[in-house]
Amino acid sequence: MKKLVHAIVDFSSARPLLVLLLSLLCLGATWGYAAHLDLRSDFLELLPRDSPGFMAFEHQLGRVGGGGSLLVIAESPDRRANERFVDALADRLDAMVEEHRKCVAACTSPECLRACGPELVAYIERGTKEAHAFIDANKWLYASVADLERADDRLDRRIAEQSGMVEDLGDEEAPAHSAANGAAPAAAKPSSSGLGLDTLRDELKANYAKMDDFPSGYFETPDGKSIGLRIVSQSTGTGDKSGDILLAKVAAITAAVNPKSFEPTMRVGFAGDIPNAAAEKQSLVSQAAWASALVLAVILGGVVFFYRSLWSLAVIVLPALLGVGFAYSFAMARFGYVNTTGAFLGAIILGNGINYPIVLLSRYREFRARGLPPDEARRDAVWNAFRAELVGACVGSIAYGSLTITRFRGFNQFGLIGFVGMLLVWLSIIPCVPAVIALEERVKKKAPVPRAAAPGPVIRTIARLTERAPWAFVAGAFVLSALAAARLPAYLRDPWEYNFNNLGSKESKASGGAAEWSIKADDVFGGKNNISGALMLADTPAQVPLLKAQILKNDAADPKGTLIAEVLTVADLLPGTLDEQRAKIAILDRIRDRLTPAVLSGLSASDRADVDAMTPPATLRPIGPSDLPALFRRRFTENNGTVGTVFYVKYRNDVVLSDGHNLLRIAKATDNVVLPDGTKVLTASRSTVFAEMIRSMERDGPLATGAAFLAVVAVVLVATHNLRGALVVLVSLVMGVVWTVGGAAWMGVKLNFLNFIALPITFGVGCEYPFNVYDRSRLLGGDVVGALLRVGGAVALCSYTTTVGYSSLLLADMQALQSFGWVAMSGEIACLAGALFVVPSLLHILARAQAKPLG
């Protein structure tokens, strides 16, 4: 191994331009290839594909599509202009859907289908006019049997009164009083007009209002100043690519329709699942780019300040950039995309990976300062640092690699990409760093011999104090550990963040953009004509009533109380069962038969008009699910046209759906329901996705943590070759982790699907920094002070660059990423403190104990 490393160093030193040219070609190729990487912020991309919840949800998507909403909202003071705009836009959107349908129908090859593009729209709703016509034609059936019986009785009485067979008794529900009892008769209420059918008309109007809140036929506010159009997509609306494509197409068509041509002050915006997810993704991408650029600038400034050399930038940054490029190229080849956890991974690899060339450059400058010639100094520096760098690369890669054994894709994709990136940074320093150093020395032929970085006053003070009073620092560290550990038992019993409001985007909740238009959309649609709730699926329509009963039974069995308000099925939109509807039609036939020409001839013109309007038509027949207007029917229809398998679970208004505890309870009641006959139905909803995420973290979190810790311990034992060194490094590691997690417990910081990743990574830096200090003291024959003076500055600089890398996450809009940044920075600072204070103090104590004679 030593011969191989020396051979690579000598080759790079002899041909630096060739090595740098190849490196730059690799850099350009990897970054160019990775530029095509897609970001998928969909929460589904975090779940294991073989989890029951994911499979159930994916099964549902295949049958009904994603159901993500895109609401187009227009506002202007002119109601008619708003309505004309919505009609024009809907016509253009319908044409887009029809054009895609024709393209698909004409295709005979997969290539042709790909050229047509994905099916984006499930259906478009421009208003309620069709529903108006349906309700008006069938309004009699939506009266109850009791209402119709009363109407029939009233009609019978009014006909009798009209014929003179009985006297006009007024309102039949007025209490009757006998003159025989001496009481004064009650004043009769005015008689109903239209033979009493006007009362039925009023009752039907009340039923009508329950089914339609938009009397104008458009989705608009009562004053007509805001109007909406609803597009239901095949996208999930949680950040998938098809949603982005649909939003772009709708925005382009909206612009082409030219809203201001209808009314000069008209404003149009987009709301719903798809625009909100797109805004969150755009914010994430933009912030990731800015954060990476800012991190690079701050790191470069720190490197130049530390080494007082611009050449040090090329030495330090080139391997790190190669590692980032290779990491994202690997992601492109392996996955084709990164999920939310990978958005800021480049800045993290940059901050972490830059540690290796920093340590190597510091060693080289130290050896040159001691008088070694350049070629020998390069070889010795690389080999001298090889052991510590190898350990650092191993524990760093293990920290990331431990995440790959989990099934939770939010962990394993991040871990796999990070593992490749860190490993490639380490490998690239062996040829790249000597090549840049050799090129610098060729350019600066008469440059003075570089001096080793002189320890600053802080490092000198730490070295002096840890030598003089090691027990004080060790005692302080144990006290701090005890205080941190005091909160751990209660914290570790339930460390997870269940409030999803603390994980998402802040910007999506602020005013402006999709957030602003979502508020306006609530003014238009808010709870009106809205078949809402969690969409679920049965295998057959016959299972729906059984599933409804079982879900309500499961919910009622929840010891913490019920969460479900109702389960809405297509049957709930019908005017009763077939038998009930036939009974209503029989009553309506009687009513119609009583309205003979002789009866109608005795009516006034106004009463005759009321009776004509309320006379049930002879064409009335029982209504089934397929007879419902599209506005209602489509919500209960699968992609293949099957009606009635879809149903909706509506939760109580006081149920907070951002609370993970509630999501777990909902999932228990509604997911993968088992019917009384033992049949298991794959039911799922968005609550399923979030509940599955929580369960995955609870299962995979401890697994990744335990694997990382055991692997790191094994590396330390092998690398140190003795229990003394292993003890010192591992004590520092454990303390760093305890301080980090204990600090989170004291500060009330909960673990989530992102910040949890900081814990395995902390194991890596928790070993790398103390091992550098220990290994340097070993190479110096036990000179702890000398080791700290030589390596302390480099370790501090490594920590600085890594901390800056993590600080990029603080710029993220997503709160989960911000918490990742805070926890990772805390772990970095804790591990640096352990390396600079605990390790030298323990080494001094153990050295003195070993030197003390027995007896």
C-alpha positions, 0 to 999 in steps of 0.5 A: 500500500505504501509503495502504491501511494508513493507511486501515485504521489510521484506520478502526480508530482511529475505530471501535475498538468496532466493530473489537473487536466484529467481532474478538470475533465472529470469535474466538468463531466460529473457536474454536467451529468449531474445537472440533469438531476431531478429534485422530487420533494414528494413525501412518497419518495421518502417511504420504503417502496415495500411498506404496506402503506406505500403499496396501498397508496400506490395501488390507489393511485393506479386506479383513481389517479393522484387527485391533486387539485389545481385551482385557478382563481380570478378576481375583478369587480365585474362579475360577468367579465369573471364568468366570461374569462372562466368559460374561455379558459375552461374551453381552452383547457378542455381542448388541451385534454381532448388533444391529448386524448386524440394523440393517445388514441392515434398511437400504435407504439410506445414511442408515440405514447411517450411523445404524447406525454403523460395524462395530466388531467382527470377532469375540469370543473367550471361550475354547477350548471349541469348539477342545477339541471339534474337537481331541478329535474329530480327535486321531488325525489330528494324530498323525504317520504314523510314530506311527500306524504304530508304534501299529498295530504295537504293537496287532498284537503285543498281539493276537498275545500275547493270542491266545497265538500268540507269547509276551509280549515286553514292550516291543518296543523293548527290546533282545533278547539271545540266550542263545546269546551267554551274556549275561543277558537284559534285564529286560522293561519292563512291557507297555502297557495297552489293547493298546498304544493308551495309548502313542498316547493319550499321544502325542496328548495331547502334540500336544493340548497344543501346540494348546491351552494352556487346558485349562479352556476359558477364557483364564485363568491356571493358578490361575484368579485372572485371566481374559480375553476377547479382542475383535478389532476392525475398528480398526487399534488405532493411535489411530483413532476407531472404536477409541475408540468400541468401547472406550467401548461395551465399558466401558459394557457391562462396567459394566452387567454389574456385575463386583462382583455376581459377586465383591465384590473383582473388578477389571476392566480393558482392555488391548491395542492399542486401550486403549493407543492411547486412553490415549496420545491422552487423555494427548496431548489433556489435556497439549495443553490444559494446556500451551496454558493454561500457555503463555498464562499465562506469556506474559501475565505476561511481556508485563505485566512488560515493558510495565507495563500490563494494556492491553498484554495485549489489544493483544498477545494478541487478534491471536495468539488470532485467528490460532490460531482461524483456523488451527484453523478452517482445519484443520477445514474443510480436514481435519476433524482434526489429526494428532499433529503438530498437537496442540500447534500452537496453543501454537506459533502463539501463541508465534510469532505474538505477536511481531508485535504486540509489535514494533508496540506497541513502535514505537507507544510509541517514537513517542508518547514522541518527541512524535507525536500518537496518530493519527500515531503509530499510522499511523507505527508500523504503517507503520514496522513494516510492512516488518519485520513483513512480512518476519517474516510472510513468513519465518515463513510460509515456514518453515511453508509449506516443509513443505507441499511434502512428501508426508509428512502429518506435515510438510505438515499442520503446515506448512499450518495453521501458515502460515495461522495466522502469516499471519492473526496478521500481517493481524489486527494492522493493524486490531486493535492500533490499535483496542485502543490507541485504545480505551485512550486513550479510556478513559484520557483524562488518561493520561500519554504512554506512554514507550518501553520503556527498554532494560534493563541487559542490552540496554545492556551488549550494545549497549556491548560489541558496539560496543567489541569487535565483532571479539571477538564475531564471532570467538567466534561463528565459533569456536562455529560451527566447533565445532558444525560439526565434528560435522555431517558424521558427524551428517548422514550418518545424523541420524534416530532409529531407536529408536521407544521414544524417540518414544512415550509414557512414560506408556503404559509406566508402571504404572497404567491400560492399562499395568498391565492389559497386564501382567496380560493377558500373564499370561493370554495371553502366548504361549498359543494365540496365532497371532501375528506380522505379518498379511499377505495374498495375493491368492489362497490358491494364492499363500500357499505361494509368498509364504511361500517368497519371503519366507523367501528374501528374509530369507535374502538379508539380509546382516545375518542373518535376522529371520524365525522362521517364516511361519505359514499356515492349512496349518500348522494342518491335520494334513497335506496331503490325501494325508497325511491319507488315509494316516493314515485308512487306518492308523486304519481298519486299527487299528479293523478289528483291534479285533474283538469277539473281541479286545475280549472278552478285555480287562479292564474298565480295558483295555476302557475305554482301547481304547474311548476310543482306537478311531478313529471310522469318521466320520473324514475329511480336514480342510480350512481351513473345518473348523477351529474358529472360534478358529483359522479366523477368523485366516485369514479375510477379511471376505468369508469367503475362508479361506487368503489370510491368513498371519502372519510371525513374527519371531525372539524376539531381533529388536527391533521398536522398532528402525527399522533392523530395520523397514526390513529387515523391510519389504524382505523382506516388503513388496509381494513379487514372486513368481518369475513376476513377480506383485507382491502388495501385502503389508504390516504395521505394520512397513510403516507405520513403515518408510514413515515413516522413508523419507518423512522421509529423502526429504522432510526434505532437500526441506523444508529446502532449500526453506525456506532458498532461499525465506528467502534470496530474501526477505532479498535482496529486503527488505534491498535491499543485499548488506551487509544481506543478508550480515549477516542471512544470516550470523546465520541460518546461524550460528543453524542451525549452532549448533542442529544442531551442538548436537543432534549434540554432545548426541546428539539424533536427528531424528525426524518431529516435531523435524525441523519445528523446522529450517525454523521456525528459518530463519524466526526466524533471519531475523526477529530479525536483520532487525528489528535490521538494519532498525531500524539502517537506519531510524536512518541506521546507528545500530547502538547506537540500533537495538539499544537500541530494538528489542533488548528487543522482540526478546528479548520475542519470543524469550521468548514463542516459547520459552515456546510451544515449552516447552509441548511439554516437558509432552507425554508423547510423547517425540517432541514433547518432543524437538521442544520441546528442538530448537525452543527451542535454535534460538530461543536460538541465533537470538536470540544471533545477532540480539543479538550477531552482527548488531550486531558485524558492522554495526559492523565493516562500517560501520568498514571502509566509513568507513576511507579506502583506501590 
